[in-house]
Amino acid sequence: MLDTLDAAAVRRWCADGLAALKRHQTEIDRLNVYPVPDGDTGTNMVLTLTSAQQALAMDLDTLPDREATPHGHALRLMARGALLGARGNSGVILSQILRGLADAAGAEPVVRGRVLASALRDATAAAYRAVARPVEGTLLSVVAAAATGAERADTDDLPAVAGAAAGEAAAALARTPEQLPALARAGVVDAGGRGLCLLLDALVEVVTGERPARSAPGPRAVPRPATAVRETGSDQYAYEVQFLLDADRESVDRMRGALDRLGDSLVIVGDGVAGVATWNVHVHVNDVGAAIEAGVVAGRPHRISVTRFAEQTAPPPDGRAAVVVARGAGIAELFRGEGATVVPGNPSTGELLDAIRASGAARVVVLPNDPNTEAVASAAAKEAHRLGVKVSVVPTRSPVQALAALAVRDPGRRFEDDVIAMAEAAGACRYAEVCHASREALTVAGRCKPGDVLALVEGEVHLIGVDLVETSVAMVDRMLGGGGELVTLIAGADAPDGLVDAVRVHVGRRWPFVEVQAYPGGQPHYPLLVGVE
């Protein structure tokens, strides 16, 4: 039983909440019917909180509050990660709920019951401000009810307040069909609200040590449409536009008015930093160019994504899946977050075949992530064909290539075209790794001795050094010398503290227009894996 919410508890809450969302991801996707079904709310919330957990795990920080309280710093990291990884309306609103909690609770020396209640009220206000036209019977109603329940508890007893908030949120979730006729007609509760209830229950479990005894809402089976349309908003607009924007608040307010006139489902949220901040912008429009132009006028838009709703066809009834070979708990978690089935490193043909069959899909793509596993994957694919499962092997040789391949998956494409796109994305991602030499050898870069640092690019030794950070930085410079817009860094189990941060800082100074993504991989033998796209 916890009296206060400290930094360790914040980290446990994020991890447990993400685990709960993943367990119920399919359930939440099936609840998503407002105003038309698209079945991605659970997925969007999982991806958003995955980004939050990655920010916490790496403590990657551009935040200016290093002198903040430990729990405040953890909450800010969690909120910042959620903002940068937010997907869809539900993810964007969730990021603002976390930001509201961080801004309020992080400023207090200790977080007890009344502070949590006040923070939930601030989180509610932040969530409502993020939505241009708030609708009751949604995630907004549920977070508002949580704040009300916490305030009514009127105590500094943290477990009591957390329990009251979660209980009132569950009651509000049950009332959502009364507020939205679309939910009532479908016989379901709000999908985003259900996800928030899982997060609040996870918080209760962290502070009390006991999981709340609460049964899941029983949704009526709802047939999925042939075309997935949108998470919220009317069907008058054909495109979803989303981007990150570096701008000041005054410019964003002017942009908000322009975008509101262009379309609907407008959500704009920021990270709370004074001056020029990072904002996540989401809107449904017909004029994509005008929406992006509004962002350019306001500041610097980046990570721009445009989705045409008519092309978001639902996956075929026989389904498709991805099976990925991974070494390291962190890498495995990344792939699971992308919806892939993960098989531990160095699998047998039988183990790969079991994973292919266990996916239940009729079309499967396999990503071996190791030249030595390609032959095993091909053998498993042949065996699967005899069982009526169509399997294609994309010859990825590093986890960074597999991440690039998974990022371009599109269930709206023909399976064969999707495999080609994944293979092209993997091939366009140059990969490298850093390790220590185990014995003396003659390489194309010269002779190495045991303990030397080796930088291998595309499987060949390019650099031999004595300092891990210096060699890693030199290797990244050499790779970026051939061009690149995105660098992916995956820290291994033996990566010393500061290695990834040092490379990230160097790239930011030497290559200011290159984006860097970093993750904890936990892979053995290689302190650092690098991908350049």
C-alpha positions as CSV (number, residue, x, y, z in Angstrom):
1,M,0.0,0.0,0.0
2,L,1.5,3.3,-1.1
3,D,1.0,6.6,0.7
4,T,2.4,8.7,-2.1
5,L,2.9,8.3,-5.9
6,D,6.7,8.3,-6.4
7,A,8.8,8.0,-9.6
8,A,9.0,4.2,-9.2
9,A,5.3,3.9,-8.9
10,V,4.8,6.1,-12.1
11,R,7.0,3.7,-14.0
12,R,5.1,0.7,-12.7
13,W,1.9,2.3,-13.6
14,C,3.0,3.0,-17.2
15,A,4.2,-0.6,-17.6
16,D,1.2,-2.2,-16.0
17,G,-1.2,0.1,-17.8
18,L,0.4,-0.8,-21.2
19,A,0.2,-4.5,-20.3
20,A,-3.5,-4.1,-19.5
21,L,-4.2,-2.2,-22.8
22,K,-2.4,-4.9,-24.7
23,R,-4.4,-7.7,-23.1
24,H,-7.6,-5.9,-24.0
25,Q,-6.5,-4.4,-27.3
26,T,-8.8,-6.5,-29.5
27,E,-11.7,-6.0,-27.2
28,I,-11.3,-2.2,-27.3
29,D,-10.8,-2.2,-31.1
30,R,-14.2,-4.1,-31.4
31,L,-15.9,-1.5,-29.2
32,N,-14.9,1.3,-31.6
33,V,-18.2,2.2,-33.3
34,Y,-18.6,6.0,-32.8
35,P,-19.6,7.3,-35.2
36,V,-18.7,4.6,-37.6
37,P,-16.6,1.5,-36.9
38,D,-12.9,1.5,-37.7
39,G,-11.6,-0.8,-34.9
40,D,-8.4,1.0,-34.1
41,T,-8.9,2.7,-30.7
42,G,-7.3,-0.1,-28.7
43,T,-4.4,-0.2,-31.2
44,N,-4.0,3.6,-31.0
45,M,-3.9,3.7,-27.2
46,V,-1.4,0.8,-27.1
47,L,0.9,2.6,-29.5
48,T,0.6,5.9,-27.7
49,L,1.4,4.3,-24.3
50,T,4.2,2.2,-25.8
51,S,5.8,5.5,-26.8
52,A,5.4,6.8,-23.3
53,Q,7.0,3.7,-21.8
54,Q,9.9,3.9,-24.2
55,A,10.5,7.5,-23.1
56,L,10.5,6.4,-19.5
57,A,12.7,3.3,-20.1
58,M,15.4,5.3,-21.9
59,D,15.0,8.5,-19.8
60,L,15.5,10.2,-23.2
61,D,15.0,13.8,-22.3
62,T,14.9,17.2,-24.0
63,L,12.9,18.5,-21.0
64,P,14.2,21.6,-19.3
65,D,13.1,20.4,-15.8
66,R,16.0,18.3,-14.7
67,E,15.6,19.9,-11.2
68,A,12.0,18.8,-11.0
69,T,10.8,16.3,-8.4
70,P,11.6,12.7,-9.4
71,H,7.9,11.8,-9.8
72,G,7.4,15.0,-11.7
73,H,10.2,14.2,-14.1
74,A,8.8,10.7,-14.6
75,L,5.3,12.0,-15.3
76,R,6.7,14.6,-17.7
77,L,8.7,11.9,-19.6
78,M,5.6,9.7,-19.8
79,A,3.5,12.6,-21.1
80,R,6.1,13.7,-23.6
81,G,6.5,10.2,-24.9
82,A,2.8,9.8,-25.3
83,L,2.5,13.1,-27.1
84,L,5.2,12.2,-29.7
85,G,3.8,8.8,-30.2
86,A,0.1,9.7,-30.1
87,R,-2.1,7.9,-32.7
88,G,-5.6,9.0,-33.6
89,N,-8.0,11.0,-31.4
90,S,-7.9,8.6,-28.5
91,G,-4.1,8.6,-28.4
92,V,-3.9,12.4,-28.6
93,I,-6.5,12.9,-25.9
94,L,-4.7,10.3,-23.7
95,S,-1.5,12.2,-24.1
96,Q,-3.2,15.4,-22.8
97,I,-4.6,13.6,-19.8
98,L,-1.1,12.5,-19.0
99,R,0.2,16.0,-19.5
100,G,-2.5,17.4,-17.2
101,L,-1.5,14.9,-14.5
102,A,2.2,15.7,-15.0
103,D,1.8,19.5,-14.9
104,A,-0.3,19.4,-11.7
105,A,1.1,16.5,-9.7
106,G,4.7,17.1,-10.8
107,A,4.7,20.5,-9.2
108,E,3.9,19.1,-5.8
109,P,6.6,17.8,-3.4
110,V,4.5,14.7,-2.7
111,V,1.4,13.2,-4.4
112,R,-1.2,12.0,-1.9
113,G,-5.0,11.8,-2.3
114,R,-6.0,15.4,-2.7
115,V,-3.1,16.2,-5.1
116,L,-4.2,13.2,-7.3
117,A,-7.8,14.5,-7.3
118,S,-6.6,18.0,-8.3
119,A,-4.3,16.5,-11.0
120,L,-7.2,14.5,-12.4
121,R,-9.3,17.7,-12.6
122,D,-6.4,19.4,-14.5
123,A,-6.1,16.4,-16.7
124,T,-9.8,16.6,-17.5
125,A,-9.5,20.3,-18.4
126,A,-6.5,19.6,-20.7
127,A,-8.4,16.8,-22.4
128,Y,-11.4,19.0,-23.1
129,R,-9.2,21.9,-24.3
130,A,-7.6,19.6,-26.8
131,V,-10.9,18.8,-28.6
132,A,-12.4,21.5,-30.8
133,R,-15.9,20.2,-30.3
134,P,-16.2,18.0,-27.2
135,V,-18.7,15.2,-27.3
136,E,-20.1,13.6,-24.2
137,G,-20.3,9.8,-23.9
138,T,-16.7,9.5,-24.9
139,L,-13.3,9.3,-23.2
140,L,-13.9,12.9,-22.1
141,S,-16.9,12.0,-20.0
142,V,-15.0,9.1,-18.3
143,V,-12.0,11.2,-17.3
144,A,-14.3,13.9,-16.0
145,A,-16.2,11.4,-13.9
146,A,-12.8,10.0,-12.5
147,A,-11.9,13.5,-11.4
148,T,-15.3,14.0,-9.7
149,G,-15.0,10.7,-7.9
150,A,-11.6,11.6,-6.7
151,E,-12.7,15.0,-5.4
152,R,-15.7,13.5,-3.6
153,A,-13.4,11.2,-1.7
154,D,-12.0,14.4,-0.1
155,T,-9.0,12.7,1.6
156,D,-5.3,12.5,1.4
157,D,-5.5,8.7,1.5
158,L,-4.0,7.9,-2.0
159,P,-5.4,4.4,-2.3
160,A,-8.9,5.6,-1.4
161,V,-8.8,8.4,-3.9
162,A,-7.4,6.2,-6.7
163,G,-10.1,3.7,-6.0
164,A,-12.8,6.3,-6.0
165,A,-11.6,7.7,-9.3
166,A,-11.5,4.3,-11.0
167,G,-14.9,3.3,-9.6
168,E,-16.6,6.5,-10.8
169,A,-14.9,6.1,-14.2
170,A,-16.3,2.6,-14.6
171,A,-19.8,3.9,-13.7
172,A,-19.4,6.7,-16.3
173,L,-18.3,4.2,-18.9
174,A,-21.4,2.2,-18.3
175,R,-23.5,5.3,-18.9
176,T,-21.9,6.2,-22.3
177,P,-24.5,4.4,-24.3
178,E,-27.1,6.7,-22.7
179,Q,-25.2,9.7,-24.0
180,L,-24.4,8.5,-27.5
181,P,-27.2,6.9,-29.5
182,A,-24.5,5.3,-31.8
183,L,-23.2,3.3,-28.8
184,A,-26.7,2.4,-27.7
185,R,-27.6,1.1,-31.2
186,A,-24.4,-1.0,-31.3
187,G,-24.9,-2.3,-27.7
188,V,-21.4,-1.2,-26.6
189,V,-19.7,1.3,-24.4
190,D,-17.2,3.9,-25.5
191,A,-13.8,2.4,-26.6
192,G,-11.6,5.2,-25.5
193,G,-13.3,5.3,-22.1
194,R,-12.8,1.6,-21.7
195,G,-9.1,2.1,-22.3
196,L,-8.9,4.9,-19.7
197,C,-10.7,2.6,-17.1
198,L,-8.0,0.0,-17.6
199,L,-5.3,2.6,-17.0
200,L,-7.1,3.8,-13.8
201,D,-7.5,0.2,-12.6
202,A,-3.8,-0.3,-13.2
203,L,-3.1,2.8,-11.0
204,V,-5.2,1.3,-8.3
205,E,-3.3,-2.0,-8.5
206,V,0.0,-0.1,-8.2
207,V,-1.0,1.9,-5.1
208,T,-2.9,-0.9,-3.3
209,G,-1.2,-4.0,-4.5
210,E,-4.6,-5.5,-5.5
211,R,-6.3,-5.6,-8.9
212,P,-9.8,-4.2,-8.7
213,A,-12.5,-6.9,-9.1
214,R,-14.3,-5.4,-12.1
215,S,-15.8,-7.4,-15.0
216,A,-15.3,-6.1,-18.5
217,P,-18.3,-4.7,-20.4
218,G,-19.8,-7.3,-22.7
219,P,-20.0,-5.8,-26.1
220,R,-22.5,-7.1,-28.6
221,A,-20.9,-8.4,-31.8
222,V,-20.7,-5.7,-34.4
223,P,-19.9,-6.6,-38.0
224,R,-16.9,-4.7,-39.3
225,P,-17.4,-2.7,-42.5
226,A,-15.6,-3.4,-45.7
227,T,-14.0,0.1,-45.4
228,A,-12.6,1.4,-42.2
229,V,-13.6,5.1,-42.0
230,R,-12.5,7.0,-39.0
231,E,-12.2,7.1,-35.2
232,T,-14.3,10.3,-34.8
233,G,-15.9,13.0,-36.9
234,S,-18.5,13.1,-39.7
235,D,-18.1,11.4,-43.1
236,Q,-18.1,14.7,-44.9
237,Y,-14.3,14.8,-45.0
238,A,-12.1,12.4,-46.9
239,Y,-8.7,12.7,-45.3
240,E,-7.1,12.5,-41.9
241,V,-4.1,14.8,-41.5
242,Q,-1.8,14.5,-38.5
243,F,1.6,16.1,-37.8
244,L,4.0,17.3,-35.1
245,L,4.5,21.1,-35.1
246,D,7.2,23.2,-33.5
247,A,5.5,26.6,-32.8
248,D,4.6,29.1,-30.1
249,R,1.1,29.2,-28.6
250,E,0.0,32.3,-30.4
251,S,0.7,30.9,-33.8
252,V,-1.0,27.6,-32.9
253,D,-4.1,29.5,-31.8
254,R,-4.3,31.2,-35.2
255,M,-3.8,27.8,-36.9
256,R,-6.5,26.3,-34.8
257,G,-9.0,28.7,-36.2
258,A,-7.9,28.0,-39.8
259,L,-8.1,24.3,-39.4
260,D,-11.5,24.5,-37.6
261,R,-12.8,26.2,-40.7
262,L,-11.4,23.5,-43.0
263,G,-12.7,20.3,-41.4
264,D,-13.7,18.5,-38.2
265,S,-12.3,16.2,-35.5
266,L,-9.7,18.8,-34.7
267,V,-7.4,18.0,-31.8
268,I,-4.3,20.1,-31.0
269,V,-2.2,19.3,-28.0
270,G,1.2,20.5,-26.8
271,D,3.9,19.4,-24.4
272,G,3.4,22.3,-22.0
273,V,6.9,23.8,-22.6
274,A,6.9,27.6,-22.7
275,G,7.9,29.5,-25.8
276,V,8.3,27.3,-28.9
277,A,6.9,23.9,-28.0
278,T,6.0,20.7,-29.8
279,W,2.3,20.2,-30.7
280,N,0.5,17.2,-32.1
281,V,-2.1,18.2,-34.6
282,H,-4.9,16.0,-35.9
283,V,-7.8,17.0,-38.2
284,H,-10.1,15.6,-40.8
285,V,-10.3,17.7,-44.0
286,N,-10.9,17.6,-47.8
287,D,-8.2,20.1,-48.6
288,V,-5.0,18.4,-47.5
289,G,-2.7,21.1,-48.9
290,A,-4.5,23.9,-47.0
291,A,-4.2,21.9,-43.8
292,I,-0.5,21.4,-44.2
293,E,-0.1,25.0,-45.3
294,A,-1.7,26.2,-42.1
295,G,0.9,24.2,-40.2
296,V,3.7,25.8,-42.3
297,V,2.4,29.3,-41.5
298,A,2.3,28.5,-37.8
299,G,5.7,26.9,-37.4
300,R,7.7,23.8,-38.5
301,P,5.5,20.8,-39.2
302,H,7.2,17.4,-39.3
303,R,6.2,13.7,-39.2
304,I,3.3,14.6,-41.5
305,S,0.9,11.7,-42.3
306,V,-2.1,11.8,-44.5
307,T,-4.7,9.0,-44.7
308,R,-7.4,8.7,-47.2
309,F,-10.3,7.0,-45.4
310,A,-11.6,5.3,-48.5
311,E,-8.4,3.4,-48.9
312,Q,-8.4,2.1,-45.3
313,T,-9.9,-1.2,-46.2
314,A,-10.3,-3.7,-43.4
315,P,-8.1,-6.8,-43.5
316,P,-9.6,-9.8,-45.4
317,P,-11.5,-12.4,-43.5
318,D,-8.6,-14.9,-43.6
319,G,-6.4,-12.3,-42.0
320,R,-2.6,-11.8,-42.2
321,A,0.1,-11.7,-39.6
322,A,3.9,-11.0,-39.1
323,V,6.3,-13.4,-37.3
324,V,9.6,-11.8,-36.2
325,V,12.7,-13.3,-34.7
326,A,14.1,-11.2,-31.9
327,R,16.9,-11.4,-29.3
328,G,16.4,-9.2,-26.3
329,A,13.3,-8.3,-24.2
330,G,13.2,-4.7,-25.3
331,I,13.3,-5.6,-29.0
332,A,10.7,-8.2,-28.6
333,E,8.4,-5.7,-26.9
334,L,8.9,-3.3,-29.8
335,F,7.8,-5.9,-32.3
336,R,4.8,-6.9,-30.1
337,G,3.9,-3.3,-30.1
338,E,3.8,-3.4,-33.9
339,G,1.4,-6.4,-33.7
340,A,3.9,-9.0,-34.6
341,T,4.3,-12.5,-33.2
342,V,7.8,-12.8,-31.7
343,V,10.0,-15.9,-31.7
344,P,13.2,-16.0,-29.6
345,G,16.5,-15.8,-31.4
346,N,18.1,-18.8,-33.2
347,P,14.8,-20.7,-33.6
348,S,14.3,-24.1,-35.2
349,T,12.2,-24.7,-38.2
350,G,9.6,-26.3,-36.0
351,E,9.5,-23.3,-33.6
352,L,9.0,-20.9,-36.5
353,L,6.3,-23.1,-38.0
354,D,4.5,-23.3,-34.7
355,A,4.5,-19.5,-34.5
356,I,3.2,-19.2,-38.0
357,R,0.4,-21.7,-37.3
358,A,-0.4,-20.1,-33.9
359,S,-1.0,-16.7,-35.6
360,G,-4.1,-18.2,-37.1
361,A,-3.6,-16.2,-40.3
362,A,-3.7,-17.5,-43.8
363,R,-1.0,-15.1,-45.0
364,V,2.1,-14.5,-43.0
365,V,5.3,-12.6,-43.5
366,V,8.4,-13.7,-41.6
367,L,11.2,-11.4,-40.7
368,P,14.3,-13.5,-39.6
369,N,16.6,-10.5,-38.6
370,D,19.7,-12.7,-39.0
371,P,21.4,-14.1,-42.1
372,N,21.7,-17.4,-40.3
373,T,18.0,-17.6,-39.7
374,E,17.0,-17.0,-43.3
375,A,17.3,-20.6,-44.3
376,V,15.3,-21.8,-41.3
377,A,12.6,-19.2,-42.2
378,S,12.5,-20.4,-45.8
379,A,12.2,-24.1,-44.6
380,A,9.4,-23.1,-42.3
381,A,7.6,-21.2,-45.1
382,K,7.7,-24.3,-47.3
383,E,6.2,-26.5,-44.6
384,A,3.5,-23.9,-43.9
385,H,2.6,-23.9,-47.6
386,R,1.8,-27.6,-47.3
387,L,-0.6,-26.7,-44.5
388,G,-2.4,-24.1,-46.7
389,V,-0.7,-21.0,-45.2
390,K,0.9,-18.6,-47.6
391,V,4.2,-17.4,-46.2
392,S,6.7,-14.9,-47.5
393,V,10.1,-14.3,-46.0
394,V,11.5,-10.7,-46.1
395,P,15.3,-11.2,-45.7
396,T,15.9,-8.7,-42.9
397,R,19.4,-9.0,-41.4
398,S,18.9,-6.7,-38.4
399,P,16.0,-5.7,-36.1
400,V,16.2,-2.1,-37.4
401,Q,15.4,-3.4,-40.9
402,A,12.4,-5.3,-39.5
403,L,11.1,-2.1,-37.7
404,A,11.4,-0.3,-41.0
405,A,9.5,-3.1,-42.8
406,L,6.7,-3.3,-40.2
407,A,6.3,0.5,-40.3
408,V,5.0,0.4,-43.9
409,R,2.6,-2.5,-43.5
410,D,-0.8,-1.7,-45.0
411,P,-3.7,-4.2,-44.8
412,G,-5.4,-2.3,-47.6
413,R,-2.8,-3.5,-50.1
414,R,-2.7,-6.9,-51.7
415,F,-0.6,-9.2,-49.6
416,E,2.0,-9.6,-52.4
417,D,2.2,-5.8,-52.8
418,D,2.6,-5.4,-49.1
419,V,5.4,-7.9,-48.9
420,I,7.2,-6.0,-51.7
421,A,6.8,-2.7,-49.9
422,M,8.1,-4.2,-46.7
423,A,11.1,-5.7,-48.5
424,E,11.8,-2.3,-50.2
425,A,11.6,-0.5,-46.8
426,A,14.0,-3.1,-45.2
427,G,16.4,-2.8,-48.1
428,A,16.4,1.0,-47.8
429,C,17.4,0.8,-44.2
430,R,21.2,0.5,-43.8
431,Y,22.1,-1.3,-40.6
432,A,25.2,-1.5,-38.3
433,E,26.2,-2.8,-35.0
434,V,28.9,-2.2,-32.4
435,C,30.5,-5.0,-30.4
436,H,33.8,-6.0,-28.7
437,A,36.2,-8.3,-30.5
438,S,36.5,-11.7,-28.7
439,R,39.8,-12.7,-30.4
440,E,42.5,-11.4,-32.6
441,A,41.6,-11.4,-36.3
442,L,42.5,-9.7,-39.6
443,T,39.5,-7.7,-40.9
444,V,39.0,-5.4,-43.9
445,A,39.6,-2.5,-41.6
446,G,42.8,-4.0,-40.2
447,R,43.9,-6.2,-37.4
448,C,41.8,-6.3,-34.2
449,K,42.8,-7.5,-30.8
450,P,40.6,-9.0,-28.0
451,G,38.6,-6.3,-26.4
452,D,38.8,-3.8,-29.3
453,V,35.6,-2.1,-30.3
454,L,34.3,-3.1,-33.7
455,A,31.8,-1.2,-35.8
456,L,30.2,-3.4,-38.4
457,V,28.2,-1.9,-41.3
458,E,26.1,-4.3,-43.3
459,G,28.0,-7.1,-41.7
460,E,31.5,-5.9,-42.5
461,V,34.0,-4.4,-40.1
462,H,34.4,-0.7,-41.0
463,L,36.0,0.7,-37.9
464,I,38.2,-0.6,-35.1
465,G,38.5,1.5,-31.9
466,V,39.2,1.4,-28.2
467,D,36.4,3.7,-27.0
468,L,32.8,2.5,-27.4
469,V,31.2,6.0,-27.6
470,E,33.8,7.4,-30.0
471,T,33.6,4.4,-32.3
472,S,29.8,4.5,-32.3
473,V,29.8,8.2,-33.1
474,A,32.3,7.7,-35.9
475,M,30.3,4.9,-37.4
476,V,27.0,6.9,-37.4
477,D,28.9,9.8,-39.1
478,R,30.2,7.5,-41.7
479,M,26.7,6.1,-42.4
480,L,25.1,9.6,-42.5
481,G,27.8,10.7,-44.9
482,G,25.9,8.6,-47.5
483,G,22.6,10.4,-46.7
484,G,19.8,9.7,-44.3
485,E,16.8,11.3,-42.6
486,L,16.1,8.9,-39.7
487,V,18.5,7.2,-37.3
488,T,17.3,4.4,-35.1
489,L,19.4,3.4,-32.0
490,I,18.7,0.2,-30.1
491,A,20.6,-0.2,-26.8
492,G,21.9,-3.6,-25.9
493,A,22.0,-5.4,-22.6
494,D,25.6,-4.4,-22.1
495,A,25.2,-0.8,-23.2
496,P,26.8,1.5,-20.7
497,D,24.9,4.4,-19.3
498,G,25.1,7.4,-21.5
499,L,26.0,5.6,-24.8
500,V,22.7,6.3,-26.6
501,D,22.4,9.8,-25.2
502,A,26.0,10.6,-26.4
503,V,25.2,9.4,-29.9
504,R,21.9,11.2,-29.9
505,V,23.4,14.5,-28.8
506,H,26.2,14.2,-31.4
507,V,23.7,13.6,-34.2
508,G,21.7,16.6,-33.1
509,R,24.7,18.8,-33.3
510,R,26.4,17.4,-36.4
511,W,23.3,16.5,-38.4
512,P,20.6,18.9,-37.2
513,F,18.0,17.8,-39.8
514,V,18.2,14.1,-39.0
515,E,15.6,12.6,-36.7
516,V,16.7,10.2,-34.0
517,Q,14.7,7.4,-32.4
518,A,16.1,5.3,-29.6
519,Y,14.8,2.2,-27.8
520,P,16.0,-0.2,-25.1
521,G,16.6,-3.5,-26.9
522,G,18.3,-5.7,-24.4
523,Q,20.0,-7.7,-27.1
524,P,23.1,-9.7,-26.1
525,H,26.6,-9.1,-27.5
526,Y,25.9,-5.8,-29.3
527,P,25.7,-2.7,-27.1
528,L,24.3,-0.7,-29.9
529,L,22.4,-1.4,-33.1
530,V,22.0,1.4,-35.6
531,G,19.6,1.9,-38.6
532,V,19.8,4.7,-41.1
533,E,16.9,5.4,-43.4
